[in-house]
Structures are given as structure tokens and as C-alpha cells.
């Protein structure tokens, strides 16, 4: 045998090994062998019968749990086997909490301890009561919006005029009647008074070091979801113009429903107990949405591309978004994102998790971005010539382009505006010395 996260060896019994017992109980359970050395060799114990009798009481008195203690005979040596089942509640030893990490036992402290205790209690962060000195300022417009949106799933909300009673019926108050943190995030006029980190930051980047423009989206979560998408559509993303017969079509380069679902996911699953914001970063050929809040252990990155359990980090937030019709409760959100991208003929998005940050990345392939030298087939030959001249000579001035291409200035100005509005070029510098650059 070898030691694992669920199996440990000890040559003799010491009371300090109750830490190991706690660590097993706080995780997936495990087995502690007494009488086996670190190399896995059975060396036996002389007092196996006594340990069989006393260990259950010793462990129970110190931790409140009753282990299963057995004696095994290995290579003619008597080994004591202590079997620890996983506990549904948190287990401590002398007021300290422990968890197995690989083959070692670590004491939980600070943030890790608070997260552990919340999880063991069955309470998520958004269910915690607000501080006694916090002042809830309900946003009437958001509440009315929710009443309208939620009519199919919670029809009683439409008729409820008493806000306090409505929040109670929506389970947004604690058993003692105190508002939860979810209430502030969802329906307050200015949640950033108490949660300054609860914002979405949007930025357009030339590369990882150069940012062209940025915005910070504040307000409650309903407002953030709506405003972030609106800002993306009007300021950061392009809607190339195409024609189906005589009908003009403007289709956003990334599918709107996929972006909407990804933003909802970030708002619901992010860890609001940190100081980081949700980050939306736009490059020429990609868009990423990242939020701090690692996946639950039951779900892997690979699971996000297939049907999986719904395990929201913030249960109340997820429940209200579900009641409003924004999300499904069946773990299909990421599947819907993938399907929307397929329908839009762009690659499936990729999902990443690194250092507790989950990120989704949408990409435009070279085929979808440039077809026959044009952006999604919409740049006419003159536009393409203007773009090529700017790429060839950075900081080129409008009058130079007009001379080189023999284009009237009025026509050229229209072309330059189009390329600028679609984030393909930008003007830098002063009126006298500045010029145009390709992005």
C-alpha cells in the first residue's frame, strides 16, 4: 500500500493524530493505519487490543465523531485500522479545523476557513445576513422589472406591493428576518457602497500591455447585466453590414445570446468575498470574460462542454436570475453558449480555470474575421485599399491617403469613419503631427 489523500500510515498512536482524523472527516473520509511505517511496511503495534477499546472514546471525546476501529493482521503483525467517514458538519480539534491536502494535513485559516465553514453549514455567501448598520435602498425600477420578468415562474410577485414581504417570499431574508447580502446585490440602488468589488470592468486591448478604452459597469446585478451587454454592443463590438437580397442585416460579431449567458454566469458564480471585479477583455480577434470563483470539485472544465450538475456558488443569486427567466437551472448554460457560437459559425468558446479564476474565451478565426481580404465580406475594395495603406505606413495622414489612392476627401472621410467605428484603425497624436494606425 501507499499513502494517498485518503490513506495514512503511522508507526505508533499519538493523540496529535486526531488532526488527521479531523482532516479525513472534513473531506471525503479516509483510513488511518497504526503500525505501518512511512514506507508502507507493516511493523505492528504491541497494544492493538487496548487501542481497539480506547480509541473510539478518545476520538469521540475530542471531536464528537465515532470512528470504526478494527484490527488487521499483516505479515504476522497486528495493525490498527481507524476508518473515518466524511462528516456533514465541520469537525474541529481544540478549536482548530484541518483538511487533507495530498498526503499532508493543513490547518484551515482565514479565507479558506470561512469558505469551508460556509460550505459545511449548507449556506452560501449570498445567504449571509447584512451588517446591522447597513441601509437597504430598494431600486423601484429594478424591482418592477423583476416582477414583470418573473410572472411566469412566480406570478405572486406581480401583485405584491409590500417590498419587505416580497423579499421574504423570495427567500431573500434570513430566518430571523434580516436581509441577506443577495438582496443588496440584486435590488439596491448602489450595492457598491458595501461591495465596491461588485463591478464589471470592460476594456479594449491592442495587446496585453496596451489598452485603448475602458469602462466600469456599476449598479445592481440586473443593471450590470443589461448595461454591460449594451456597452459591448454600442462601443466595443462591431456589427458588420450584410445583405440578404435587398434586406440589410447588421449581425454582431459575437452572438448576443452567448455573451448574455456568459455574463449571467459570471455574475452568479463569481466569488464576491474577494476584491477583484469581473473582467471583459476585447482584442481584435477574441473576447474573454473572467471572474474569480473556482469551480466546485464536482465539476471539471471538461464538464462545461457537456451537460453537468448545476452547482451555483451563490444559490440565492442563481434562484432570482432563474425566476426572472435569465437562466436555466439545469446546468445547460455553457451548452447554450456553445450552441449559439456554432449557429453563428464561429469556433466553440474555450473555458479555463487558473488560480481560482474561471474564464471563457470567444475567438474569431482568420476565416470568419477576414474573407477574401474583407471583414466578414463587408469591406469593399476602396475600404480595403484605405486599410492597406494605413497598415503599410503607420501614422499616415488623411491627405496622403487621398493623394495615393486618388480618392475625394469627402469620400475618404466616410471610409475613415467606418474603419474607426469598427475598431480597425485609430487616429493618434495631434492634428498637425498625428496620423492613422491600424489596430
NUSE-751468 format. One record per residue (C-alpha): x negated, y negated, z negated; residue number from 1; residue in one letter. Coordinates in steps of 0.02 Angstrom, whole numbers, plus 50000, padded with zeros to 5 digits. Example, Ala and Ser with C-alpha at 12.3 -4.5 7.8 and 13.67 -1.06 7.14 Angstrom:
R      c1      c2      c3   num   residu
R   49385   50225   49610     1        A
R   49316   50053   49643     2        S
This chain:
R      c1      c2      c3   num   residu
R   50000   50000   50000     1        X
R   49953   49819   50024     2        X
R   50010   49663   49934     3        X
R   50139   49559   50025     4        X
R   50254   49416   49983     5        X
R   50370   49544   49904     6        X
R   50244   49665   49828     7        X
R   50109   49625   49699     8        X
R   49984   49731   49604     9        X
R   49920   49706   49426    10        X
R   49796   49816   49334    11        X
R   49874   49785   49163    12        X
R   50027   49694   49098    13        X
R   50011   49516   49034    14        X
R   50154   49403   48982    15        X
R   50095   49271   49106    16        X
R   50152   49387   49245    17        X
R   50329   49333   49205    18        X
R   50287   49190   49325    19        X
R   50278   49322   49462    20        X
R   50445   49392   49408    21        X
R   50521   49218   49419    22        X
R   50445   49190   49591    23        X
R   50522   49351   49656    24        X
R   50692   49312   49580    25        X
R   50691   49137   49655    26        X
R   50651   49205   49828    27        X
R   50703   49369   49910    28        X
R   50661   49481   49764    29        X
R   50511   49595   49751    30        X
R   50416   49731   49660    31        X
R   50278   49706   49532    32        X
R   50168   49860   49507    33        X
R   50072   49878   49343    34        X
R   49925   49998   49353    35        X
R   49866   49962   49531    36        X
R   49713   49854   49563    37        X
R   49695   49716   49693    38        X
R   49632   49839   49823    39        X
R   49787   49947   49808    40        X
R   49703   50086   49709    41        X
R   49809   50172   49575    42        X
R   49714   50159   49411    43        X
R   49863   50191   49298    44        X
R   49911   50122   49127    45        X
R   49896   50206   48958    46        X
R   50057   50137   48885    47        X
R   50178   50168   49028    48        X
R   50316   50237   48914    49        X
R   50304   50088   48797    50        X
R   50312   49964   48941    51        X
R   50463   50056   49011    52        X
R   50550   50023   48846    53        X
R   50493   49846   48806    54        X
R   50476   49755   48973    55        X
R   50664   49738   49012    56        X
R   50692   49649   48845    57        X
R   50535   49540   48860    58        X
R   50580   49483   49035    59        X
R   50764   49458   48992    60        X
R   50723   49353   48837    61        X
R   50606   49240   48936    62        X
R   50705   49223   49098    63        X
R   50883   49283   49073    64        X
R   50867   49418   49206    65        X
R   50862   49606   49179    66        X
R   50740   49696   49294    67        X
R   50742   49878   49342    68        X
R   50587   49960   49266    69        X
R   50530   50132   49323    70        X
R   50378   50245   49303    71        X
R   50296   50322   49456    72        X
R   50154   50446   49466    73        X
R   50025   50409   49600    74        X
R   49867   50514   49614    75        X
R   49900   50584   49441    76        X
R   49909   50406   49372    77        X
R   50061   50332   49286    78        X
R   50116   50168   49366    79        X
R   50249   50049   49301    80        X
R   50361   49980   49437    81        X
R   50460   49820   49399    82        X
R   50596   49789   49528    83        X
R   50664   49611   49536    84        X
R   50823   49571   49631    85        X
R   50847   49399   49710    86        X
R   50942   49282   49596    87        X
R   51088   49173   49650    88        X
R   51038   49044   49520    89        X
R   50870   48962   49484    90        X
R   50756   49055   49362    91        X
R   50627   48967   49254    92        X
R   50489   49018   49134    93        X
R   50451   48896   48993    94        X
R   50549   48764   49088    95        X
R   50446   48784   49248    96        X
R   50501   48855   49415    97        X
R   50398   48967   49527    98        X
R   50408   49032   49705    99        X
R   50309   49160   49805   100        X
R   50206   49091   49950   101        X
R   50120   49231   50041   102        X
R   50032   49333   49907   103        X
R   50016   49191   49782   104        X
R   50134   49112   49658   105        X
R   50157   48923   49661   106        X
R   50242   48810   49537   107        X
R   50378   48704   49614   108        X
R   50362   48519   49579   109        X
R   50428   48353   49641   110        X
R   50521   48357   49806   111        X
R   50503   48545   49828   112        X
R   50580   48573   49656   113        X
R   50728   48457   49685   114        X
R   50764   48538   49854   115        X
R   50754   48711   49775   116        X
R   50872   48669   49632   117        X
R   50998   48592   49752   118        X
R   50995   48745   49863   119        X
R   51014   48866   49718   120        X
R   51160   48766   49649   121        X
R   51251   48775   49816   122        X
R   51251   48585   49825   123        X
R   51180   48490   49972   124        X
R   51102   48318   49955   125        X
R   51252   48228   50029   126        X
R   51363   48302   49891   127        X
R   51269   48214   49753   128        X
R   51357   48075   49660   129        X
R   51308   47895   49694   130        X
R   51225   47792   49558   131        X
R   51340   47706   49434   132        X
R   51284   47532   49489   133        X
R   51315   47562   49674   134        X
R   51457   47465   49754   135        X
R   51552   47550   49895   136        X
R   51608   47428   50030   137        X
R   51725   47525   50145   138        X
R   51717   47481   50329   139        X
R   51900   47470   50377   140        X
R   51867   47487   50564   141        X
R   51767   47648   50542   142        X
R   51899   47722   50428   143        X
R   52037   47683   50553   144        X
R   51930   47756   50693   145        X
R   51910   47916   50592   146        X
R   52097   47927   50559   147        X
R   52132   47919   50745   148        X
R   51996   48040   50796   149        X
R   52038   48168   50662   150        X
R   52226   48175   50693   151        X
R   52222   48348   50774   152        X
R   52120   48428   50634   153        X
R   52175   48330   50480   154        X
R   52341   48246   50526   155        X
R   52369   48188   50347   156        X
R   52227   48062   50364   157        X
R   52325   47954   50487   158        X
R   52462   47918   50361   159        X
R   52354   47896   50206   160        X
R   52339   47711   50164   161        X
R   52251   47733   49996   162        X
R   52065   47743   50037   163        X
R   52017   47821   49870   164        X
R   52147   47956   49892   165        X
R   52094   47986   50071   166        X
R   51912   48009   50020   167        X
R   51965   48129   49883   168        X
R   52068   48232   50005   169        X
R   51917   48239   50121   170        X
R   51812   48310   49977   171        X
R   51701   48155   49979   172        X
R   51715   48133   49792   173        X
R   51635   48243   49659   174        X
R   51741   48349   49541   175        X
R   51728   48206   49415   176        X
R   51800   48084   49542   177        X
R   51638   47992   49583   178        X
R   51597   47952   49763   179        X
R   51463   48056   49849   180        X
R   51314   47996   49947   181        X
R   51400   48059   50104   182        X
R   51536   47928   50078   183        X
R   51410   47786   50085   184        X
R   51327   47854   50242   185        X
R   51491   47884   50331   186        X
R   51606   47741   50285   187        X
R   51510   47600   50202   188        X
R   51485   47433   50291   189        X
R   51298   47434   50258   190        X
R   51228   47601   50198   191        X
R   51051   47533   50220   192        X
R   51074   47439   50055   193        X
R   51045   47605   49969   194        X
R   50971   47710   50108   195        X
R   50852   47598   50207   196        X
R   50782   47752   50293   197        X
R   50952   47797   50367   198        X
R   50924   47716   50536   199        X
R   50886   47766   50715   200        X
R   50733   47692   50799   201        X
R   50731   47687   50989   202        X
R   50577   47646   51091   203        X
R   50521   47649   51271   204        X
R   50339   47700   51293   205        X
R   50217   47688   51436   206        X
R   50109   47814   51343   207        X
R   50088   47868   51163   208        X
R   49994   47709   51121   209        X
R   50091   47577   51220   210        X
R   50272   47532   51182   211        X
R   50371   47420   51300   212        X
R   50526   47385   51196   213        X
R   50613   47448   51040   214        X
R   50774   47438   50941   215        X
R   50830   47487   50766   216        X
R   51009   47551   50752   217        X
R   51087   47524   50581   218        X
R   51262   47537   50508   219        X
R   51356   47691   50451   220        X
R   51335   47857   50542   221        X
R   51487   47832   50652   222        X
R   51419   47664   50708   223        X
R   51244   47733   50733   224        X
R   51306   47874   50844   225        X
R   51408   47756   50952   226        X
R   51282   47613   50961   227        X
R   51128   47721   50991   228        X
R   51210   47800   51143   229        X
R   51269   47632   51207   230        X
R   51095   47557   51191   231        X
R   51018   47705   51282   232        X
R   51142   47689   51425   233        X
R   51129   47500   51446   234        X
R   50947   47464   51406   235        X
R   50834   47615   51413   236        X
R   50901   47739   51541   237        X
R   50940   47717   51724   238        X
R   51096   47766   51819   239        X
R   51039   47793   51999   240        X
R   51170   47749   52129   241        X
R   51225   47884   52249   242        X
R   51370   47900   52370   243        X
R   51492   48041   52398   244        X
R   51566   47989   52563   245        X
R   51623   47811   52533   246        X
R   51632   47833   52344   247        X
R   51494   47752   52242   248        X
R   51428   47856   52095   249        X
R   51318   47800   51951   250        X
R   51258   47950   51853   251        X
R   51145   47932   51701   252        X
R   50978   48019   51724   253        X
R   51011   48125   51568   254        X
R   51185   48199   51540   255        X
R   51282   48089   51419   256        X
R   51364   48233   51327   257        X
R   51196   48317   51296   258        X
R   51124   48156   51224   259        X
R   51280   48131   51117   260        X
R   51271   48307   51046   261        X
R   51084   48290   51011   262        X
R   51112   48125   50918   263        X
R   51252   48203   50815   264        X
R   51139   48349   50770   265        X
R   51000   48232   50714   266        X
R   51119   48131   50605   267        X
R   51194   48285   50523   268        X
R   51039   48391   50498   269        X
R   50911   48259   50452   270        X
R   50836   48252   50278   271        X
R   50897   48089   50202   272        X
R   50787   48115   50049   273        X
R   50636   48055   50148   274        X
R   50576   47885   50206   275        X
R   50574   47924   50392   276        X
R   50700   47871   50524   277        X
R   50771   47967   50671   278        X
R   50657   47930   50819   279        X
R   50714   47923   51000   280        X
R   50566   47900   51118   281        X
R   50588   47869   51304   282        X
R   50449   47894   51431   283        X
R   50455   47886   51620   284        X
R   50500   48069   51637   285        X
R   50555   48125   51464   286        X
R   50661   48082   51313   287        X
R   50641   48154   51138   288        X
R   50748   48146   50981   289        X
R   50660   48191   50818   290        X
R   50721   48199   50640   291        X
R   50640   48257   50480   292        X
R   50728   48408   50409   293        X
R   50659   48581   50440   294        X
R   50767   48724   50500   295        X
R   50842   48840   50369   296        X
R   50747   49004   50350   297        X
R   50890   49100   50431   298        X
R   50869   49005   50596   299        X
R   50717   49001   50710   300        X
R   50675   48887   50856   301        X
R   50716   49032   50973   302        X
R   50890   49044   50895   303        X
R   50931   48868   50953   304        X
R   50940   48931   51132   305        X
R   51071   49062   51090   306        X
R   51224   49074   50979   307        X
R   51174   49063   50796   308        X
R   51241   49031   50623   309        X
R   51299   48857   50579   310        X
R   51191   48806   50429   311        X
R   51205   48617   50411   312        X
R   51083   48533   50293   313        X
R   51219   48409   50245   314        X
R   51384   48502   50229   315        X
R   51495   48351   50198   316        X
R   51424   48253   50344   317        X
R   51448   48403   50458   318        X
R   51625   48429   50396   319        X
R   51678   48249   50429   320        X
R   51598   48248   50602   321        X
R   51690   48411   50638   322        X
R   51856   48340   50578   323        X
R   51827   48188   50690   324        X
R   51805   48305   50839   325        X
R   51624   48258   50867   326        X
R   51550   48431   50841   327        X
R   51598   48614   50833   328        X
R   51575   48717   50675   329        X
R   51515   48875   50761   330        X
R   51331   48841   50791   331        X
R   51355   48807   50977   332        X
R   51294   48626   50981   333        X
R   51123   48667   51053   334        X
R   51202   48788   51178   335        X
R   51316   48648   51238   336        X
R   51163   48535   51261   337        X
R   51077   48667   51367   338        X
R   51232   48696   51473   339        X
R   51254   48509   51504   340        X
R   51075   48498   51565   341        X
R   51100   48645   51682   342        X
R   51256   48564   51753   343        X
R   51158   48403   51781   344        X
R   51020   48501   51871   345        X
R   50883   48452   51751   346        X
R   50774   48575   51653   347        X
R   50835   48652   51491   348        X
R   50775   48548   51344   349        X
R   50639   48616   51231   350        X
R   50651   48624   51041   351        X
R   50505   48606   50921   352        X
R   50476   48613   50734   353        X
R   50316   48545   50660   354        X
R   50280   48492   50480   355        X
R   50464   48489   50439   356        X
R   50512   48384   50591   357        X
R   50634   48455   50719   358        X
R   50626   48381   50894   359        X
R   50721   48407   51056   360        X
R   50637   48353   51218   361        X
R   50730   48321   51380   362        X
R   50624   48315   51536   363        X
R   50643   48263   51717   364        X
R   50545   48372   51837   365        X
R   50450   48295   51981   366        X
R   50585   48365   52095   367        X
R   50729   48285   52001   368        X
R   50635   48122   51974   369        X
R   50563   48096   52148   370        X
R   50642   48175   52301   371        X
R   50559   48135   52467   372        X
R   50470   47988   52388   373        X
R   50627   47915   52312   374        X
R   50702   47911   52139   375        X
R   50840   48042   52146   376        X
R   50854   47998   52330   377        X
R   50913   47820   52296   378        X
R   50761   47711   52340   379        X
R   50773   47652   52519   380        X
R   50616   47631   52623   381        X
R   50595   47447   52579   382        X
R   50608   47478   52392   383        X
R   50483   47619   52407   384        X
R   50361   47505   52501   385        X
R   50377   47372   52365   386        X
R   50345   47502   52230   387        X
R   50195   47574   52325   388        X
R   50117   47402   52348   389        X
R   50129   47369   52160   390        X
R   50053   47539   52121   391        X
R   49911   47504   52244   392        X
R   49872   47332   52175   393        X
R   49918   47307   51991   394        X
R   49954   47126   51940   395        X
R   50008   47087   52118   396        X
R   50115   46931   52137   397        X
R   50284   46919   52224   398        X
R   50220   46803   52360   399        X
R   50080   46927   52401   400        X
R   50206   47069   52419   401        X
R   50315   46961   52531   402        X
R   50168   46924   52646   403        X
R   50103   47103   52651   404        X
R   50273   47181   52686   405        X
R   50344   47034   52784   406        X
R   50499   47026   52676   407        X
R   50602   46867   52644   408        X
R   50579   46807   52465   409        X
R   50765   46818   52426   410        X
R   50769   46999   52482   411        X
R   50609   47038   52388   412        X
R   50676   46962   52227   413        X
R   50825   47079   52236   414        X
R   50709   47228   52260   415        X
R   50600   47174   52113   416        X
R   50752   47153   52001   417        X
R   50814   47327   52047   418        X
R   50645   47408   52012   419        X
R   50628   47311   51848   420        X
R   50803   47355   51787   421        X
R   50769   47538   51824   422        X
R   50608   47534   51722   423        X
R   50496   47572   51871   424        X
R   50399   47408   51864   425        X
R   50374   47265   51743   426        X
R   50304   47090   51751   427        X
R   50162   47045   51633   428        X
R   50072   46883   51596   429        X
R   50112   46700   51628   430        X
R   50200   46627   51780   431        X
R   50034   46569   51855   432        X
R   49919   46715   51819   433        X
R   50039   46860   51788   434        X
R   50099   46991   51909   435        X
R   50191   47155   51930   436        X
R   50137   47326   51866   437        X
R   50208   47500   51897   438        X
R   50267   47586   51738   439        X
